[in-house]
Amino acid sequence: MLSKNLAERVLEAAMSTGGGFAEIFAEHTLNNSLMMVNGVLEKAVSGTVYGCGLRLISGRNAVYAFGSDMTEAGLMKLARAVAGAVAQGAGIRPAAFADTVVADSHRVVKLPSGVNKADIADLLRTAHEASSACGEYITQTANSYRDTVQNVLIANSEGLWASDRRVYTRVTVQSVASDAGIKQTGNIGRGAMSGFELMDGVDMADFGRASAETAMTMLRADFAPSGEMPVVIDNGFGGVLFHEACGHSLEGTLVSKGASVMCGKMGERVASDVVTAVDDGTIPGAWGSLNIDDEG
């Protein structure tokens, strides 16, 4: 996406007025999505994301600029923009680039580009038909599919030069049950850092029935009783709850600025003994996994 010589000059210009670290993140990404409502294909959208982001870290502060102009003039403009936000005097010269071999632990079997969109639409329609067959209370279905192929180049002032390809596939099935003016929704889906082989393990008819049964169960359910009760948090969505309740307070940018309740607690126990949280970006095929870090 850009040469080493140009990347070196961009990083040098970005750090010309100060800063201890700079990083280029360039990408060329292809996105595809299909949306079906009540068995009718409503949207089939494809798009490309192309451009470059430039991050400069100076002490506890970070500056970030991005653009879609990948010419030398466009990239140098980004460099001047981030350099202008830092004025500490002479800058540090970036280290020479060394090729980094990224071990790809997320092998793709079926690239989405080789899949017929009509076949994807048939899968979504299969889920719709299975949901609709669950009874008269199912009044709407909304099923979707999307895939992403992201090619990235990462170059930083410490000499890192690495490329990566990230392929993601996700399918979501939704059913709406209605009765006497009350509506309830059932959702089921699956996503992974994977090619279209993800769909080999998905039974869309089962997904359709499961989402419909959830919606109808919710439709018939009583209001939940109030009061203090024990709560069991399962894997999966439990990670989202943990992220919102605790994850943000663990972010290094907040801790470094003294804006977190976790400040000054290094080495202290801050949670119950029964809580175990692991942030692992190397799990093969996981939606949030990466072959290489790209966040500075």
NUKEDO-157122 format. One record per residue (C-alpha): residue number from 0; chain; x, y negated, z negated. Coordinates in nm, 2 decimals, always signed. Example, Ala and Ser with C-alpha at 12.3 -4.5 7.8 and 13.67 -1.06 7.14 Angstrom:
<rs>
num = 0&cadena = A&x = +1.23&y = +0.45&z = -0.78
num = 1&cadena = A&x = +1.37&y = +0.11&z = -0.71
</rs>
This chain:
<rs>
num = 0&cadena = A&x = +0.00&y = +0.00&z = +0.00
num = 1&cadena = A&x = +0.30&y = -0.22&z = -0.05
num = 2&cadena = A&x = +0.68&y = -0.18&z = -0.02
num = 3&cadena = A&x = +0.92&y = -0.16&z = -0.32
num = 4&cadena = A&x = +1.10&y = -0.47&z = -0.20
num = 5&cadena = A&x = +0.78&y = -0.68&z = -0.20
num = 6&cadena = A&x = +0.67&y = -0.53&z = -0.54
num = 7&cadena = A&x = +1.00&y = -0.62&z = -0.69
num = 8&cadena = A&x = +0.97&y = -0.98&z = -0.57
num = 9&cadena = A&x = +0.61&y = -1.01&z = -0.70
num = 10&cadena = A&x = +0.71&y = -0.88&z = -1.05
num = 11&cadena = A&x = +1.01&y = -1.11&z = -1.06
num = 12&cadena = A&x = +0.79&y = -1.42&z = -0.97
num = 13&cadena = A&x = +0.53&y = -1.32&z = -1.22
num = 14&cadena = A&x = +0.79&y = -1.31&z = -1.50
num = 15&cadena = A&x = +0.98&y = -1.62&z = -1.39
num = 16&cadena = A&x = +0.85&y = -1.83&z = -1.67
num = 17&cadena = A&x = +0.85&y = -1.57&z = -1.94
num = 18&cadena = A&x = +0.68&y = -1.26&z = -2.05
num = 19&cadena = A&x = +0.82&y = -0.92&z = -2.15
num = 20&cadena = A&x = +0.63&y = -0.69&z = -1.92
num = 21&cadena = A&x = +0.46&y = -0.71&z = -1.59
num = 22&cadena = A&x = +0.26&y = -0.45&z = -1.39
num = 23&cadena = A&x = +0.11&y = -0.41&z = -1.05
num = 24&cadena = A&x = -0.20&y = -0.20&z = -1.00
num = 25&cadena = A&x = -0.29&y = -0.16&z = -0.63
num = 26&cadena = A&x = -0.58&y = +0.06&z = -0.51
num = 27&cadena = A&x = -0.78&y = +0.18&z = -0.21
num = 28&cadena = A&x = -1.10&y = +0.34&z = -0.33
num = 29&cadena = A&x = -1.39&y = +0.50&z = -0.13
num = 30&cadena = A&x = -1.73&y = +0.52&z = -0.30
num = 31&cadena = A&x = -2.04&y = +0.71&z = -0.19
num = 32&cadena = A&x = -2.38&y = +0.73&z = -0.35
num = 33&cadena = A&x = -2.72&y = +0.87&z = -0.28
num = 34&cadena = A&x = -3.04&y = +0.79&z = -0.46
num = 35&cadena = A&x = -3.37&y = +0.98&z = -0.42
num = 36&cadena = A&x = -3.70&y = +0.88&z = -0.58
num = 37&cadena = A&x = -3.99&y = +1.12&z = -0.57
num = 38&cadena = A&x = -3.82&y = +1.34&z = -0.31
num = 39&cadena = A&x = -3.76&y = +1.04&z = -0.07
num = 40&cadena = A&x = -3.41&y = +0.92&z = -0.01
num = 41&cadena = A&x = -3.41&y = +0.56&z = -0.11
num = 42&cadena = A&x = -3.04&y = +0.47&z = -0.08
num = 43&cadena = A&x = -2.73&y = +0.61&z = +0.09
num = 44&cadena = A&x = -2.44&y = +0.37&z = +0.03
num = 45&cadena = A&x = -2.07&y = +0.38&z = +0.11
num = 46&cadena = A&x = -1.82&y = +0.12&z = +0.02
num = 47&cadena = A&x = -1.45&y = +0.05&z = -0.01
num = 48&cadena = A&x = -1.26&y = -0.13&z = -0.29
num = 49&cadena = A&x = -0.92&y = -0.26&z = -0.18
num = 50&cadena = A&x = -0.69&y = -0.49&z = -0.36
num = 51&cadena = A&x = -0.43&y = -0.55&z = -0.63
num = 52&cadena = A&x = -0.43&y = -0.65&z = -1.00
num = 53&cadena = A&x = -0.13&y = -0.81&z = -1.17
num = 54&cadena = A&x = -0.09&y = -0.80&z = -1.55
num = 55&cadena = A&x = +0.17&y = -1.00&z = -1.75
num = 56&cadena = A&x = +0.22&y = -0.94&z = -2.12
num = 57&cadena = A&x = +0.38&y = -1.20&z = -2.33
num = 58&cadena = A&x = +0.41&y = -1.13&z = -2.70
num = 59&cadena = A&x = +0.05&y = -1.05&z = -2.82
num = 60&cadena = A&x = -0.11&y = -1.22&z = -2.52
num = 61&cadena = A&x = -0.19&y = -1.07&z = -2.18
num = 62&cadena = A&x = -0.27&y = -1.24&z = -1.85
num = 63&cadena = A&x = -0.44&y = -1.06&z = -1.56
num = 64&cadena = A&x = -0.52&y = -1.18&z = -1.21
num = 65&cadena = A&x = -0.65&y = -0.98&z = -0.91
num = 66&cadena = A&x = -0.74&y = -1.02&z = -0.54
num = 67&cadena = A&x = -0.80&y = -0.84&z = -0.22
num = 68&cadena = A&x = -0.53&y = -1.01&z = -0.02
num = 69&cadena = A&x = -0.25&y = -0.76&z = +0.00
num = 70&cadena = A&x = -0.03&y = -0.97&z = +0.23
num = 71&cadena = A&x = +0.30&y = -1.11&z = +0.09
num = 72&cadena = A&x = +0.14&y = -1.46&z = +0.06
num = 73&cadena = A&x = -0.16&y = -1.32&z = -0.12
num = 74&cadena = A&x = +0.05&y = -1.12&z = -0.37
num = 75&cadena = A&x = +0.29&y = -1.41&z = -0.44
num = 76&cadena = A&x = -0.02&y = -1.63&z = -0.51
num = 77&cadena = A&x = -0.12&y = -1.38&z = -0.78
num = 78&cadena = A&x = +0.23&y = -1.39&z = -0.92
num = 79&cadena = A&x = +0.23&y = -1.77&z = -0.94
num = 80&cadena = A&x = -0.11&y = -1.76&z = -1.11
num = 81&cadena = A&x = +0.00&y = -1.54&z = -1.40
num = 82&cadena = A&x = +0.34&y = -1.71&z = -1.43
num = 83&cadena = A&x = +0.16&y = -2.04&z = -1.46
num = 84&cadena = A&x = -0.02&y = -1.91&z = -1.77
num = 85&cadena = A&x = +0.31&y = -1.84&z = -1.95
num = 86&cadena = A&x = +0.57&y = -2.11&z = -2.01
num = 87&cadena = A&x = +0.84&y = -1.98&z = -2.24
num = 88&cadena = A&x = +1.15&y = -2.06&z = -2.03
num = 89&cadena = A&x = +1.36&y = -1.82&z = -1.83
num = 90&cadena = A&x = +1.21&y = -1.49&z = -1.73
num = 91&cadena = A&x = +1.34&y = -1.13&z = -1.75
num = 92&cadena = A&x = +1.45&y = -0.97&z = -1.43
num = 93&cadena = A&x = +1.25&y = -0.64&z = -1.36
num = 94&cadena = A&x = +1.43&y = -0.31&z = -1.37
num = 95&cadena = A&x = +1.50&y = -0.13&z = -1.04
num = 96&cadena = A&x = +1.23&y = +0.11&z = -0.93
num = 97&cadena = A&x = +1.27&y = +0.49&z = -0.98
num = 98&cadena = A&x = +1.03&y = +0.73&z = -0.82
num = 99&cadena = A&x = +0.81&y = +0.90&z = -1.07
num = 100&cadena = A&x = +0.67&y = +1.24&z = -1.00
num = 101&cadena = A&x = +0.32&y = +1.26&z = -1.13
num = 102&cadena = A&x = +0.21&y = +1.62&z = -1.22
num = 103&cadena = A&x = -0.14&y = +1.65&z = -1.08
num = 104&cadena = A&x = -0.33&y = +1.86&z = -1.32
num = 105&cadena = A&x = -0.67&y = +1.78&z = -1.15
num = 106&cadena = A&x = -0.65&y = +1.99&z = -0.83
num = 107&cadena = A&x = -0.93&y = +1.90&z = -0.59
num = 108&cadena = A&x = -1.07&y = +2.19&z = -0.38
num = 109&cadena = A&x = -1.34&y = +2.01&z = -0.18
num = 110&cadena = A&x = -1.28&y = +1.64&z = -0.09
num = 111&cadena = A&x = -1.61&y = +1.46&z = -0.08
num = 112&cadena = A&x = -1.53&y = +1.32&z = +0.27
num = 113&cadena = A&x = -1.58&y = +1.67&z = +0.41
num = 114&cadena = A&x = -1.93&y = +1.71&z = +0.27
num = 115&cadena = A&x = -2.24&y = +1.65&z = +0.49
num = 116&cadena = A&x = -2.46&y = +1.38&z = +0.33
num = 117&cadena = A&x = -2.77&y = +1.58&z = +0.44
num = 118&cadena = A&x = -2.66&y = +1.87&z = +0.23
num = 119&cadena = A&x = -2.63&y = +1.64&z = -0.07
num = 120&cadena = A&x = -2.98&y = +1.51&z = -0.01
num = 121&cadena = A&x = -3.11&y = +1.87&z = +0.01
num = 122&cadena = A&x = -2.96&y = +1.94&z = -0.34
num = 123&cadena = A&x = -3.13&y = +1.63&z = -0.48
num = 124&cadena = A&x = -3.46&y = +1.73&z = -0.32
num = 125&cadena = A&x = -3.43&y = +2.08&z = -0.48
num = 126&cadena = A&x = -3.42&y = +1.92&z = -0.82
num = 127&cadena = A&x = -3.72&y = +1.70&z = -0.74
num = 128&cadena = A&x = -3.92&y = +2.00&z = -0.63
num = 129&cadena = A&x = -3.84&y = +2.19&z = -0.94
num = 130&cadena = A&x = -3.93&y = +1.90&z = -1.16
num = 131&cadena = A&x = -4.26&y = +1.84&z = -0.98
num = 132&cadena = A&x = -4.36&y = +2.20&z = -1.02
num = 133&cadena = A&x = -4.35&y = +2.17&z = -1.40
num = 134&cadena = A&x = -4.70&y = +2.02&z = -1.42
num = 135&cadena = A&x = -4.92&y = +1.72&z = -1.35
num = 136&cadena = A&x = -4.76&y = +1.51&z = -1.63
num = 137&cadena = A&x = -4.45&y = +1.47&z = -1.42
num = 138&cadena = A&x = -4.52&y = +1.15&z = -1.24
num = 139&cadena = A&x = -4.18&y = +1.05&z = -1.11
num = 140&cadena = A&x = -3.83&y = +1.18&z = -1.04
num = 141&cadena = A&x = -3.52&y = +0.99&z = -0.97
num = 142&cadena = A&x = -3.21&y = +1.19&z = -0.88
num = 143&cadena = A&x = -2.87&y = +1.06&z = -0.78
num = 144&cadena = A&x = -2.53&y = +1.16&z = -0.66
num = 145&cadena = A&x = -2.20&y = +0.97&z = -0.63
num = 146&cadena = A&x = -1.84&y = +1.04&z = -0.56
num = 147&cadena = A&x = -1.52&y = +0.83&z = -0.58
num = 148&cadena = A&x = -1.18&y = +0.88&z = -0.42
num = 149&cadena = A&x = -0.94&y = +0.63&z = -0.57
num = 150&cadena = A&x = -0.58&y = +0.61&z = -0.44
num = 151&cadena = A&x = -0.36&y = +0.39&z = -0.66
num = 152&cadena = A&x = -0.01&y = +0.26&z = -0.68
num = 153&cadena = A&x = +0.14&y = +0.15&z = -1.01
num = 154&cadena = A&x = +0.47&y = -0.05&z = -1.03
num = 155&cadena = A&x = +0.60&y = -0.22&z = -1.34
num = 156&cadena = A&x = +0.89&y = -0.42&z = -1.46
num = 157&cadena = A&x = +1.04&y = -0.13&z = -1.65
num = 158&cadena = A&x = +1.11&y = +0.05&z = -1.32
num = 159&cadena = A&x = +0.80&y = +0.26&z = -1.29
num = 160&cadena = A&x = +0.69&y = +0.34&z = -0.93
num = 161&cadena = A&x = +0.41&y = +0.60&z = -0.92
num = 162&cadena = A&x = +0.11&y = +0.68&z = -0.71
num = 163&cadena = A&x = -0.20&y = +0.88&z = -0.80
num = 164&cadena = A&x = -0.52&y = +1.01&z = -0.64
num = 165&cadena = A&x = -0.83&y = +1.02&z = -0.87
num = 166&cadena = A&x = -1.14&y = +1.21&z = -0.74
num = 167&cadena = A&x = -1.46&y = +1.19&z = -0.93
num = 168&cadena = A&x = -1.80&y = +1.35&z = -0.87
num = 169&cadena = A&x = -2.13&y = +1.30&z = -1.07
num = 170&cadena = A&x = -2.49&y = +1.41&z = -1.03
num = 171&cadena = A&x = -2.78&y = +1.29&z = -1.24
num = 172&cadena = A&x = -3.14&y = +1.43&z = -1.25
num = 173&cadena = A&x = -3.42&y = +1.23&z = -1.41
num = 174&cadena = A&x = -3.79&y = +1.31&z = -1.47
num = 175&cadena = A&x = -4.07&y = +1.09&z = -1.60
num = 176&cadena = A&x = -4.37&y = +1.23&z = -1.78
num = 177&cadena = A&x = -4.68&y = +1.01&z = -1.82
num = 178&cadena = A&x = -5.01&y = +1.05&z = -2.01
num = 179&cadena = A&x = -5.26&y = +0.79&z = -2.14
num = 180&cadena = A&x = -5.03&y = +0.50&z = -2.06
num = 181&cadena = A&x = -4.73&y = +0.66&z = -2.24
num = 182&cadena = A&x = -4.42&y = +0.74&z = -2.04
num = 183&cadena = A&x = -4.12&y = +0.94&z = -2.15
num = 184&cadena = A&x = -3.80&y = +1.03&z = -1.97
num = 185&cadena = A&x = -3.58&y = +1.34&z = -1.95
num = 186&cadena = A&x = -3.22&y = +1.32&z = -1.81
num = 187&cadena = A&x = -2.96&y = +1.58&z = -1.74
num = 188&cadena = A&x = -2.64&y = +1.54&z = -1.54
num = 189&cadena = A&x = -2.28&y = +1.65&z = -1.49
num = 190&cadena = A&x = -1.97&y = +1.46&z = -1.39
num = 191&cadena = A&x = -1.60&y = +1.54&z = -1.38
num = 192&cadena = A&x = -1.26&y = +1.45&z = -1.23
num = 193&cadena = A&x = -1.33&y = +1.69&z = -0.95
num = 194&cadena = A&x = -1.42&y = +1.72&z = -0.59
num = 195&cadena = A&x = -1.75&y = +1.86&z = -0.45
num = 196&cadena = A&x = -1.66&y = +2.19&z = -0.61
num = 197&cadena = A&x = -1.83&y = +2.05&z = -0.92
num = 198&cadena = A&x = -2.16&y = +2.12&z = -0.75
num = 199&cadena = A&x = -2.07&y = +2.49&z = -0.72
num = 200&cadena = A&x = -2.14&y = +2.53&z = -1.09
num = 201&cadena = A&x = -2.46&y = +2.32&z = -1.09
num = 202&cadena = A&x = -2.81&y = +2.48&z = -1.04
num = 203&cadena = A&x = -3.01&y = +2.18&z = -0.92
num = 204&cadena = A&x = -3.34&y = +2.36&z = -0.97
num = 205&cadena = A&x = -3.25&y = +2.43&z = -1.34
num = 206&cadena = A&x = -3.15&y = +2.07&z = -1.38
num = 207&cadena = A&x = -3.49&y = +1.96&z = -1.24
num = 208&cadena = A&x = -3.68&y = +2.19&z = -1.48
num = 209&cadena = A&x = -3.47&y = +2.10&z = -1.78
num = 210&cadena = A&x = -3.52&y = +1.72&z = -1.72
num = 211&cadena = A&x = -3.90&y = +1.77&z = -1.68
num = 212&cadena = A&x = -3.92&y = +1.99&z = -1.99
num = 213&cadena = A&x = -3.74&y = +1.72&z = -2.19
num = 214&cadena = A&x = -3.97&y = +1.45&z = -2.07
num = 215&cadena = A&x = -4.28&y = +1.65&z = -2.15
num = 216&cadena = A&x = -4.15&y = +1.74&z = -2.49
num = 217&cadena = A&x = -4.09&y = +1.38&z = -2.57
num = 218&cadena = A&x = -4.44&y = +1.30&z = -2.44
num = 219&cadena = A&x = -4.60&y = +1.53&z = -2.70
num = 220&cadena = A&x = -4.36&y = +1.45&z = -2.98
num = 221&cadena = A&x = -4.47&y = +1.28&z = -3.30
num = 222&cadena = A&x = -4.29&y = +0.97&z = -3.43
num = 223&cadena = A&x = -3.97&y = +1.06&z = -3.61
num = 224&cadena = A&x = -4.01&y = +1.03&z = -3.99
num = 225&cadena = A&x = -3.82&y = +0.75&z = -4.16
num = 226&cadena = A&x = -3.58&y = +0.78&z = -4.45
num = 227&cadena = A&x = -3.22&y = +0.89&z = -4.52
num = 228&cadena = A&x = -3.13&y = +1.22&z = -4.35
num = 229&cadena = A&x = -2.82&y = +1.42&z = -4.27
num = 230&cadena = A&x = -2.69&y = +1.36&z = -3.92
num = 231&cadena = A&x = -2.50&y = +1.61&z = -3.70
num = 232&cadena = A&x = -2.31&y = +1.45&z = -3.41
num = 233&cadena = A&x = -2.23&y = +1.69&z = -3.12
num = 234&cadena = A&x = -1.94&y = +1.66&z = -2.88
num = 235&cadena = A&x = -2.01&y = +1.45&z = -2.56
num = 236&cadena = A&x = -2.24&y = +1.16&z = -2.65
num = 237&cadena = A&x = -2.10&y = +1.17&z = -3.00
num = 238&cadena = A&x = -1.78&y = +1.03&z = -2.84
num = 239&cadena = A&x = -1.98&y = +0.72&z = -2.73
num = 240&cadena = A&x = -2.11&y = +0.67&z = -3.08
num = 241&cadena = A&x = -1.76&y = +0.69&z = -3.22
num = 242&cadena = A&x = -1.63&y = +0.46&z = -2.95
num = 243&cadena = A&x = -1.88&y = +0.19&z = -3.03
num = 244&cadena = A&x = -1.87&y = +0.23&z = -3.41
num = 245&cadena = A&x = -1.49&y = +0.27&z = -3.45
num = 246&cadena = A&x = -1.31&y = +0.27&z = -3.12
num = 247&cadena = A&x = -1.31&y = -0.11&z = -3.06
num = 248&cadena = A&x = -1.16&y = -0.17&z = -3.41
num = 249&cadena = A&x = -0.87&y = +0.05&z = -3.31
num = 250&cadena = A&x = -0.78&y = -0.14&z = -3.00
num = 251&cadena = A&x = -0.42&y = -0.26&z = -3.02
num = 252&cadena = A&x = -0.51&y = -0.61&z = -2.89
num = 253&cadena = A&x = -0.74&y = -0.67&z = -3.18
num = 254&cadena = A&x = -0.51&y = -0.51&z = -3.44
num = 255&cadena = A&x = -0.21&y = -0.72&z = -3.33
num = 256&cadena = A&x = -0.41&y = -1.04&z = -3.37
num = 257&cadena = A&x = -0.54&y = -0.95&z = -3.71
num = 258&cadena = A&x = -0.90&y = -0.93&z = -3.59
num = 259&cadena = A&x = -0.97&y = -0.57&z = -3.69
num = 260&cadena = A&x = -1.07&y = -0.40&z = -4.02
num = 261&cadena = A&x = -0.79&y = -0.16&z = -3.94
num = 262&cadena = A&x = -0.52&y = -0.42&z = -3.98
num = 263&cadena = A&x = -0.25&y = -0.32&z = -4.23
num = 264&cadena = A&x = -0.38&y = +0.03&z = -4.28
num = 265&cadena = A&x = -0.11&y = +0.23&z = -4.09
num = 266&cadena = A&x = -0.07&y = +0.56&z = -4.28
num = 267&cadena = A&x = -0.39&y = +0.52&z = -4.48
num = 268&cadena = A&x = -0.69&y = +0.75&z = -4.45
num = 269&cadena = A&x = -0.97&y = +0.55&z = -4.29
num = 270&cadena = A&x = -1.23&y = +0.83&z = -4.23
num = 271&cadena = A&x = -1.38&y = +1.13&z = -4.39
num = 272&cadena = A&x = -1.18&y = +1.45&z = -4.40
num = 273&cadena = A&x = -1.45&y = +1.62&z = -4.17
num = 274&cadena = A&x = -1.39&y = +1.37&z = -3.89
num = 275&cadena = A&x = -1.15&y = +1.46&z = -3.61
num = 276&cadena = A&x = -1.11&y = +1.23&z = -3.31
num = 277&cadena = A&x = -0.87&y = +1.31&z = -3.03
num = 278&cadena = A&x = -0.80&y = +1.08&z = -2.74
num = 279&cadena = A&x = -0.65&y = +1.31&z = -2.47
num = 280&cadena = A&x = -0.63&y = +1.20&z = -2.11
num = 281&cadena = A&x = -0.47&y = +1.52&z = -2.00
num = 282&cadena = A&x = -0.77&y = +1.75&z = -2.02
num = 283&cadena = A&x = -0.79&y = +1.91&z = -1.67
num = 284&cadena = A&x = -1.11&y = +1.79&z = -1.49
num = 285&cadena = A&x = -1.24&y = +1.57&z = -1.77
num = 286&cadena = A&x = -1.42&y = +1.26&z = -1.65
num = 287&cadena = A&x = -1.18&y = +1.03&z = -1.84
num = 288&cadena = A&x = -0.85&y = +1.21&z = -1.77
num = 289&cadena = A&x = -0.57&y = +1.05&z = -1.58
num = 290&cadena = A&x = -0.24&y = +1.18&z = -1.44
num = 291&cadena = A&x = -0.07&y = +0.86&z = -1.54
num = 292&cadena = A&x = -0.16&y = +0.56&z = -1.76
num = 293&cadena = A&x = -0.24&y = +0.24&z = -1.57
num = 294&cadena = A&x = -0.32&y = -0.01&z = -1.85
num = 295&cadena = A&x = +0.01&y = -0.16&z = -1.92
</rs>
